[in-house]
Amino acid sequence: GVQVYRMGVDWGRLVPHCRLDEPDARKCRIQNVAALERYERILRMARGYGMKVMLTLFHHSFPIWGTWPSADVLAAANDRFTARDPHWHPRSSGSGTGAMWQHPNAASLFVAFGVDVVERLGHLVDFWVIFNEPVIYTSLSHCMGMWPPGPPITSMAVKVNCLTNPETGSLKAQLNMVAAHRRLYGLIRATESRRGWRMAPVGVAHLLMDTRPYSNYGEQSGKLDEATELFLKLFARYLFIDMLRDVLDFCGINYYGEEVIQNFEPATLPHEVEYSGNGRGISATGMVNVLAQFHSRYQDDDQARFVGPSGYGYVITENGIADGSDLLRPAYIIEHLAALHHARSVLGVPVRGYIHWTVTDNWEWADGYCPKFGLVAVDRDSPSLKRHPRGSYDLYRTIVGSRRVTASQRAAAWRTITDQSSTNGTHDVCRIGMSTLDRPLQMRILGGTPDPYGVVIDWRFNATRVTLESAGARRASTLLAAAMAFSKTTGIDPVAHGLARMATLSTAWEGFVLEQQARIDAMEAQQLQVSEYTQRLSGENGTHFMLDAMAHWVGLLDYPPAP
């Protein structure tokens, strides 16, 4: 009963030989014709089963020739900041985490690969996803060092700059991705017209998490985590879509759960939050939150093609749970489909499709084979990698066939959770916060039990818990895009220079962000200012946050700073 099969092609497999500094991109077109032919056979097989094909061109893996020896460059940047080098400057650090999408040739080389894929496979493709999770990819690979090309940045100030400065790091990589997407969008449309093909909608698969500050769970963390949570929303939620909204026929949303933010990273609350096997907090209501907030931002935006008269709306391009026990998955599937129904039928969010992640257990990047996302288990000790359908496979097949979720199914799935929690049942967890584990931990199943504050843990969809975003926050994120454009045209970068000034405030600040100690004492003076600007952000003056508040808080000077 499944109608759409999503898969990807591997750039590195198809173009094994090239150089980042190759001036002639035509030399880096597809070389492995046998692999391309195999992809074509797979697409034909899917269509032979009556399914449509959603093809992803970039799903994190990239050619090995996309790396370069940059560890020495990064080490020098970290050392210069630590030594308070007066010549340290935002543009000189952060980019050492690797070349790939930061290289000026990246877009042209990727488009050269994309040309051949479109020409050879385009007639078999019903939906194009140019990039999968571009924001999380560029952050984890070009700044955090969790994924190649790495390595990690150790200085928190350099890391923040890497995430926020359009001249380096994550944002520089995203800008090159935006350029590649725009070129490929035009190329796909031109090829369809020239060859008489039907128009296949083009989109992106964008990861959204329902984020909330640590203080929301009874912790006395002050306003710092609230400001950090807002800061992450501004840079991770809307900015990439803002830069592409006129060339997106649909906006794909990858949603897995919620993140609690502490010290600029995900916190772990093992007694308050039910976690999936890859360390994501489970929250079906969170899916409605992010969909409603996204649609509120774009529904009246004339430039947002995906919600316009010719747009395809939203597609849930990924949603699923890592759960080798298959105890949590039935309720997870049912509650998220119930949430999706509410977003569509009650809130009017134009969601046109849902793709479950995933059919079989997969290689989950830095977490390896530990997280089990599959409706079907894979026996990796078997020479033939034998498949074993889990119970949730049959449940999902039933739901897909009937196109409905019943009250009895919801009750039975949640009863499995509460039966397990009442007997101290456990499941595997392969990630804690930002740390991947070599071996899974056993974590208690919590659904239906009280947390330390006496609140019953219940991650089922609940319409009364849906939260919308403030108008001030929406305006502030719009100002962020404007600040980036301003910096590119004038050479004055309010964001990057402001962060540079923040980074040099004191040794106490550096100790705080690196060692995560003495949070309240070390930041007492700054907390009052963070509180003031967080309040302003939610009010009528929210639009002044990016330029006015940054200037007042850190003493913004012309960029670049005087010697």
Secondary structure in CASP SS format (residue, H / E / C, confidence):
PFRMAT SS
TARGET T0000
AUTHOR 0000-0000-0000
METHOD secondary structure of the structure
MODEL  1
G C 1.00
V C 1.00
Q C 1.00
V E 1.00
Y E 1.00
R E 1.00
M E 1.00
G E 1.00
V C 1.00
D C 1.00
W H 1.00
G H 1.00
R H 1.00
L H 1.00
V C 1.00
P C 1.00
H C 1.00
C C 1.00
R C 1.00
L C 1.00
D C 1.00
E C 1.00
P C 1.00
D C 1.00
A H 1.00
R H 1.00
K H 1.00
C H 1.00
R C 1.00
I C 1.00
Q C 1.00
N C 1.00
V H 1.00
A H 1.00
A H 1.00
L H 1.00
E H 1.00
R H 1.00
Y H 1.00
E H 1.00
R H 1.00
I H 1.00
L H 1.00
R H 1.00
M H 1.00
A H 1.00
R H 1.00
G H 1.00
Y C 1.00
G C 1.00
M C 1.00
K E 1.00
V E 1.00
M E 1.00
L E 1.00
T E 1.00
L E 1.00
F E 1.00
H C 1.00
H C 1.00
S C 1.00
F C 1.00
P C 1.00
I H 1.00
W H 1.00
G H 1.00
T C 1.00
W C 1.00
P C 1.00
S C 1.00
A H 1.00
D H 1.00
V H 1.00
L H 1.00
A H 1.00
A H 1.00
A H 1.00
N H 1.00
D H 1.00
R H 1.00
F H 1.00
T H 1.00
A C 1.00
R C 1.00
D C 1.00
P C 1.00
H C 1.00
W C 1.00
H C 1.00
P H 1.00
R H 1.00
S H 1.00
S C 1.00
G C 1.00
S H 1.00
G H 1.00
T H 1.00
G C 1.00
A C 1.00
M H 1.00
W H 1.00
Q H 1.00
H C 1.00
P C 1.00
N C 1.00
A H 1.00
A H 1.00
S H 1.00
L H 1.00
F H 1.00
V H 1.00
A H 1.00
F H 1.00
G H 1.00
V H 1.00
D H 1.00
V H 1.00
V H 1.00
E H 1.00
R H 1.00
L H 1.00
G H 1.00
H H 1.00
L H 1.00
V C 1.00
D C 1.00
F E 1.00
W E 1.00
V E 1.00
I E 1.00
F E 1.00
N E 1.00
E C 1.00
P H 1.00
V H 1.00
I H 1.00
Y H 1.00
T H 1.00
S H 1.00
L H 1.00
S H 1.00
H H 1.00
C C 1.00
M C 1.00
G C 1.00
M C 1.00
W C 1.00
P C 1.00
P C 1.00
G C 1.00
P C 1.00
P C 1.00
I C 1.00
T C 1.00
S C 1.00
M H 1.00
A H 1.00
V H 1.00
K H 1.00
V H 1.00
N H 1.00
C H 1.00
L H 1.00
T H 1.00
N C 1.00
P C 1.00
E C 1.00
T C 1.00
G H 1.00
S H 1.00
L H 1.00
K H 1.00
A H 1.00
Q H 1.00
L H 1.00
N H 1.00
M H 1.00
V H 1.00
A H 1.00
A H 1.00
H H 1.00
R H 1.00
R H 1.00
L H 1.00
Y H 1.00
G H 1.00
L H 1.00
I H 1.00
R H 1.00
A H 1.00
T H 1.00
E H 1.00
S H 1.00
R H 1.00
R H 1.00
G C 1.00
W C 1.00
R C 1.00
M C 1.00
A C 1.00
P C 1.00
V E 1.00
G E 1.00
V E 1.00
A E 1.00
H E 1.00
L E 1.00
L E 1.00
M E 1.00
D E 1.00
T E 1.00
R E 1.00
P E 1.00
Y H 1.00
S H 1.00
N H 1.00
Y H 1.00
G C 1.00
E C 1.00
Q C 1.00
S C 1.00
G C 1.00
K C 1.00
L H 1.00
D H 1.00
E H 1.00
A H 1.00
T H 1.00
E H 1.00
L H 1.00
F H 1.00
L H 1.00
K H 1.00
L H 1.00
F H 1.00
A H 1.00
R H 1.00
Y H 1.00
L H 1.00
F H 1.00
I H 1.00
D H 1.00
M H 1.00
L H 1.00
R H 1.00
D H 1.00
V H 1.00
L C 1.00
D C 1.00
F E 1.00
C E 1.00
G E 1.00
I E 1.00
N E 1.00
Y E 1.00
Y E 1.00
G E 1.00
E E 1.00
E E 1.00
V E 1.00
I E 1.00
Q E 1.00
N C 1.00
F C 1.00
E E 1.00
P E 1.00
A C 1.00
T C 1.00
L C 1.00
P C 1.00
H C 1.00
E C 1.00
V C 1.00
E C 1.00
Y E 1.00
S C 1.00
G C 1.00
N C 1.00
G C 1.00
R C 1.00
G E 1.00
I C 1.00
S C 1.00
A H 1.00
T H 1.00
G H 1.00
M H 1.00
V H 1.00
N H 1.00
V H 1.00
L H 1.00
A H 1.00
Q H 1.00
F H 1.00
H H 1.00
S H 1.00
R H 1.00
Y H 1.00
Q C 1.00
D C 1.00
D C 1.00
D C 1.00
Q C 1.00
A C 1.00
R H 1.00
F H 1.00
V H 1.00
G C 1.00
P C 1.00
S C 1.00
G C 1.00
Y C 1.00
G E 1.00
Y E 1.00
V E 1.00
I E 1.00
T E 1.00
E E 1.00
N E 1.00
G C 1.00
I C 1.00
A C 1.00
D C 1.00
G C 1.00
S C 1.00
D C 1.00
L C 1.00
L C 1.00
R H 1.00
P H 1.00
A H 1.00
Y H 1.00
I H 1.00
I H 1.00
E H 1.00
H H 1.00
L H 1.00
A H 1.00
A H 1.00
L H 1.00
H H 1.00
H H 1.00
A H 1.00
R H 1.00
S H 1.00
V C 1.00
L C 1.00
G C 1.00
V C 1.00
P C 1.00
V E 1.00
R E 1.00
G E 1.00
Y E 1.00
I E 1.00
H E 1.00
W C 1.00
T C 1.00
V C 1.00
T E 1.00
D C 1.00
N C 1.00
W C 1.00
E C 1.00
W H 1.00
A H 1.00
D H 1.00
G C 1.00
Y C 1.00
C C 1.00
P C 1.00
K C 1.00
F C 1.00
G C 1.00
L C 1.00
V E 1.00
A E 1.00
V E 1.00
D C 1.00
R C 1.00
D C 1.00
S C 1.00
P C 1.00
S C 1.00
L C 1.00
K C 1.00
R E 1.00
H E 1.00
P E 1.00
R C 1.00
G H 1.00
S H 1.00
Y H 1.00
D H 1.00
L H 1.00
Y H 1.00
R H 1.00
T H 1.00
I H 1.00
V H 1.00
G H 1.00
S H 1.00
R C 1.00
R C 1.00
V C 1.00
T C 1.00
A H 1.00
S H 1.00
Q H 1.00
R H 1.00
A H 1.00
A H 1.00
A H 1.00
W H 1.00
R H 1.00
T H 1.00
I H 1.00
T H 1.00
D H 1.00
Q H 1.00
S H 1.00
S H 1.00
T C 1.00
N C 1.00
G C 1.00
T E 1.00
H E 1.00
D E 1.00
V E 1.00
C E 1.00
R E 1.00
I E 1.00
G C 1.00
M C 1.00
S E 1.00
T E 1.00
L E 1.00
D E 1.00
R E 1.00
P E 1.00
L E 1.00
Q E 1.00
M E 1.00
R E 1.00
I C 1.00
L C 1.00
G C 1.00
G C 1.00
T C 1.00
P E 1.00
D C 1.00
P C 1.00
Y C 1.00
G C 1.00
V C 1.00
V E 1.00
I C 1.00
D C 1.00
W C 1.00
R C 1.00
F C 1.00
N C 1.00
A H 1.00
T H 1.00
R H 1.00
V C 1.00
T C 1.00
L C 1.00
E C 1.00
S C 1.00
A H 1.00
G H 1.00
A H 1.00
R H 1.00
R H 1.00
A H 1.00
S H 1.00
T H 1.00
L H 1.00
L H 1.00
A H 1.00
A H 1.00
A H 1.00
M H 1.00
A H 1.00
F H 1.00
S H 1.00
K H 1.00
T H 1.00
T H 1.00
G C 1.00
I C 1.00
D C 1.00
P H 1.00
V H 1.00
A H 1.00
H H 1.00
G H 1.00
L H 1.00
A H 1.00
R H 1.00
M H 1.00
A H 1.00
T C 1.00
L C 1.00
S C 1.00
T H 1.00
A H 1.00
W H 1.00
E H 1.00
G H 1.00
F H 1.00
V H 1.00
L H 1.00
E H 1.00
Q C 1.00
Q C 1.00
A C 1.00
R H 1.00
I H 1.00
D H 1.00
A H 1.00
M C 1.00
E H 1.00
A H 1.00
Q H 1.00
Q H 1.00
L H 1.00
Q H 1.00
V H 1.00
S H 1.00
E H 1.00
Y H 1.00
T H 1.00
Q H 1.00
R H 1.00
L H 1.00
S C 1.00
G C 1.00
E H 1.00
N H 1.00
G H 1.00
T H 1.00
H H 1.00
F H 1.00
M H 1.00
L H 1.00
D H 1.00
A H 1.00
M H 1.00
A H 1.00
H H 1.00
W H 1.00
V H 1.00
G C 1.00
L C 1.00
L C 1.00
D C 1.00
Y C 1.00
P C 1.00
P C 1.00
A C 1.00
P C 1.00
END
